[in-house]
Structures are given as structure tokens and as C-alpha cells.
Amino acid sequence: MIAIDTPLEHPFSVPVVAVAGHRPIPGVTNVILDHRFAAELVLTHLQSLGHRRIVFVRGQSFSADAAERWRYIVDVAQERGIPIRAELIVQLDRDLSSPELGYPVIQQLLSNRARFSAVVAFNDLSAIGAIRALQDFGLRVPADVSVIGFDDIDAAAFNNPRLTTIRQPLAEMGRLAAQCVLNRLHGTKKSLEQIIVEPQLMVRESTQAIRQKNPAQTGKKGKVPRRTLNRLS
């Protein structure tokens, strides 16, 4: 059995590989991304561009990667002296597979006149929604606010602007999971507890060096189209 982004709680009587599985269970092999390295890539990139007031969009509680990814973001930020401000942490809670996932949480921050120069989104869909919210507010990405996503879905390279993101090699993780199951079925290799896959930073158009002054930093309020407000109310 191959489980994908599924919290497992007990051993099984058949060979099991969990993609994005983080809980050690006897007989289960976890294929996971190196989330610490991903956090280092994200924060080093933004720090090199001068960003310090950063919005962090946390993943939904039902996502297997959410807690692990956030833990390493916090650890790496502390090591590098990057402040994580409580007022700039937002939590996703909706079960959506569209950019609407990230739109309202960023819109709420902007309505509260939060000051920030960058957004670290939980995934690419929430990043694309965040970009739309910023643009509807009259802000430019990346001239006013930089946005970085996670996953590198197909749409990331075709978004406007093209999305800077962390590439999670999902096809490779699936191949490793399938090969691991086959190895266990045929007894050709010793069972592994964990297989770690490296991410890659894809730098595109949605991030750039910070400007000294921009509307999102000074709290300048933009205009949100009435039709957008009505749709989200």
C-alpha cells in the first residue's frame, strides 16, 4: 500500500510506504521532503533580498506536512535572526484546491493595515491567491511585496508574475515509493524507515530585493473592488 499525505496510526500486515508520512511506525517506510533544507532555502533567499517583516501562511491541520514544515521554519528563522511576528502569522483552515485558499487570509491582513514586505505561503495555490489579494489591494508583486510558494505545481511557472517557489519532486517521491513497495514485496532490499528527498529553490519573478518604502510597509490602504468584497462576505 502507498499512502499519500495520510496520517497513519498503526502497523499493517502488508508492505506500506507513506509519502509525506512523518510518524515512525514499525513496517512503514516514510518518503519525506527535507523540510529543514526547504526552510533554509526559503529564508536565506528572502534574507538575501533584505526582507525581515515576513508573513507566514501556515498549512491546514489536516495536512501531514503542515506541522513539520512550520517547525523547521521557526527553527531556521531563530538561527538566522529573522523575526517571526505573531501578528504576521496566518492559518489556513479551508479544504480547497484553488487559489481561493490564500486570498481571504491575506486580504484580512491588508484590511488590518499589517506591515510586511514578503509572504511565505504554505503552497503554490495559497501563494497565487495571496498574489491576487495583494493586486486587488493595489500592491505590486514583487515591487511592493515578494511572494514565495511551495510545491512548484505546473501553474507556478505560468502565473503572472511567475512564482518563486520550492520544488517538491513529487514524481520522484512517487517513483521511490513504488520501488520501495516492490522491493519489499520481492524481498530484494532491506526495509528502510525513512527516505529523504531534497527540495530545490526555483527563483522566478515573484520575489525581489526590498524597496526602502512601499505601501505594504507603511500601512497605506489600497482599494479592494466591491465585487470582490461581496464575493468573500
C-alpha positions in Angstrom: 0.0 0.0 0.0 1.2 3.5 -0.8 -0.4 6.3 1.4 -0.1 9.9 0.2 -0.5 12.7 2.7 -2.4 10.4 5.0 -1.8 10.3 8.8 -1.2 6.6 9.7 -1.5 5.4 13.3 -0.7 1.7 13.4 1.3 -1.1 11.7 -0.2 -3.0 8.8 0.0 -6.6 7.7 1.1 -5.6 4.2 4.1 -3.5 2.9 3.3 0.2 3.4 5.1 3.3 2.1 3.8 6.7 3.3 4.6 9.7 1.0 4.7 12.8 3.3 4.5 10.5 6.3 6.2 11.7 9.4 5.2 9.3 12.1 7.6 6.4 12.8 5.5 3.2 12.6 7.0 -0.3 12.5 7.0 -1.7 9.0 6.1 1.6 7.4 8.6 3.4 5.2 8.2 7.2 5.1 9.2 9.1 2.0 9.6 12.7 3.0 11.0 16.0 1.8 13.9 17.6 3.6 11.8 20.3 5.2 14.7 21.8 7.1 16.6 22.3 3.9 13.4 23.8 2.3 13.1 26.3 5.2 16.8 27.2 4.8 16.3 27.8 1.1 13.2 30.0 1.7 14.6 32.1 4.5 18.1 32.5 3.0 16.6 33.7 -0.2 14.3 36.3 1.4 17.0 37.4 3.9 19.5 37.9 1.0 16.9 40.3 -0.6 16.6 42.3 2.7 13.2 41.0 3.9 12.5 40.9 7.6 8.8 41.7 8.0 7.5 38.5 6.6 4.0 37.0 6.6 4.0 33.2 7.2 1.0 31.3 6.0 0.6 28.0 8.0 -0.9 24.9 6.4 -4.2 23.3 7.5 -4.1 21.0 10.5 -5.1 18.0 8.3 -2.1 18.3 6.1 0.6 15.8 7.0 3.4 18.3 6.1 2.0 21.3 8.0 3.5 20.8 11.4 6.8 19.6 10.2 7.2 22.5 7.7 6.3 25.1 10.4 8.7 23.6 13.0 11.6 24.0 10.7 10.6 27.5 9.6 10.6 28.5 13.2 14.0 26.8 13.9 15.8 28.3 10.9 14.3 31.7 11.5 15.6 31.7 15.1 19.1 30.6 13.9 19.3 33.3 11.3 17.8 36.1 13.5 14.7 36.5 11.3 11.8 37.7 13.5 8.5 35.8 13.4 5.8 38.2 14.5 2.6 36.8 15.9 0.5 39.4 14.0 2.1 38.2 10.7 1.2 34.5 11.1 -1.9 33.4 9.4 -3.6 30.0 9.5 -5.2 28.2 6.6 -8.2 26.1 7.6 -10.3 25.6 4.5 -10.2 22.4 2.4 -9.8 23.9 -1.0 -7.7 23.1 -4.1 -7.8 26.5 -5.7 -6.1 29.9 -5.2 -9.1 31.0 -3.2 -7.3 29.2 -0.4 -4.9 32.0 0.2 -7.0 35.0 -0.8 -9.0 35.8 2.3 -6.2 35.4 4.9 -4.0 38.0 3.0 -7.0 40.3 2.4 -7.7 40.3 6.2 -4.1 41.2 6.9 -4.2 44.1 4.4 -7.6 45.3 5.8 -5.9 45.4 9.2 -3.1 47.5 7.7 -0.4 45.0 8.6 3.1 46.0 7.6 5.2 43.4 5.7 7.4 43.1 2.6 7.2 39.4 1.9 4.8 36.4 2.1 5.9 32.8 2.7 2.9 30.7 1.5 2.2 27.1 2.6 1.8 26.0 -1.0 1.6 27.4 -4.5 -2.2 27.6 -4.6 -2.2 29.8 -1.5 0.6 31.8 -2.9 -1.3 32.5 -6.1 -4.3 33.5 -4.1 -2.1 35.8 -2.0 -0.8 37.5 -5.1 -4.4 38.1 -6.3 -5.3 39.6 -2.9 -2.3 41.9 -3.0 -3.0 43.0 -6.5 -6.7 43.7 -5.7 -5.4 45.9 -2.9 -3.4 48.0 -5.3 0.0 46.4 -4.4 2.5 45.1 -7.0 4.2 41.8 -6.7 7.2 41.8 -6.3 7.8 45.6 -6.4 5.8 46.1 -3.2 5.6 42.6 -1.7 7.5 39.5 -2.6 5.7 36.1 -2.5 7.2 32.6 -2.4 5.3 29.4 -2.7 5.9 25.7 -2.2 5.5 22.6 -4.4 6.2 24.0 -7.9 2.9 23.0 -9.5 2.6 23.3 -13.2 0.8 26.6 -13.0 3.6 28.2 -10.9 5.8 29.0 -14.0 2.8 30.4 -15.9 1.3 32.6 -13.2 1.7 36.4 -13.5 4.2 37.0 -12.1 5.9 33.7 -12.5 6.1 32.2 -9.0 9.3 31.8 -7.0 8.7 28.5 -5.1 10.2 25.4 -3.5 10.2 22.5 -5.9 9.0 19.3 -4.2 9.9 16.5 -6.6 6.5 14.7 -6.3 7.1 12.4 -9.3 10.4 11.3 -7.9 8.8 10.7 -4.5 6.1 8.6 -6.1 8.7 6.6 -8.0 10.7 5.9 -4.8 7.6 4.9 -3.0 6.6 2.4 -5.8 10.1 1.0 -6.0 10.2 0.6 -2.2 7.0 -1.4 -2.2 8.2 -3.6 -5.0 11.5 -4.2 -3.2 9.6 -5.2 0.0 7.2 -7.5 -1.9 10.2 -9.3 -3.6 12.5 -9.1 -0.6 15.3 -7.7 -2.7 16.3 -4.9 -0.3 16.2 -4.3 3.4 13.2 -2.2 4.5 14.0 1.4 5.3 12.4 3.5 8.0 12.8 6.8 6.0 13.8 8.1 2.6 14.6 11.8 2.4 14.3 13.8 -0.8 15.9 17.2 -1.4 13.9 20.2 -2.5 15.1 22.9 -4.9 14.5 26.6 -4.9 13.0 27.9 -8.2 13.7 31.6 -8.4 11.3 33.4 -10.8 9.6 36.8 -10.9 7.5 37.0 -7.6 10.5 37.9 -5.4 13.0 40.7 -5.5 15.1 42.9 -3.2 13.2 45.0 -0.8 12.5 48.7 -1.6 13.0 51.2 1.2 9.4 52.3 1.2 6.3 50.6 -0.1 2.6 50.7 0.6 2.5 47.4 2.5 5.3 48.5 4.8 3.8 51.9 5.6 0.3 50.7 6.1 -1.1 52.6 3.1 -4.5 51.2 2.3 -5.4 50.2 -1.2 -8.8 49.7 -2.8 -10.5 46.4 -3.0 -13.1 46.1 -5.7 -16.6 46.0 -4.3 -17.4 42.8 -6.3 -14.5 41.1 -4.5 -15.7 42.1 -1.1 -19.2 41.0 -1.9 -18.0 37.6 -3.1 -16.0 37.0 0.1 -18.5 38.3 2.6 
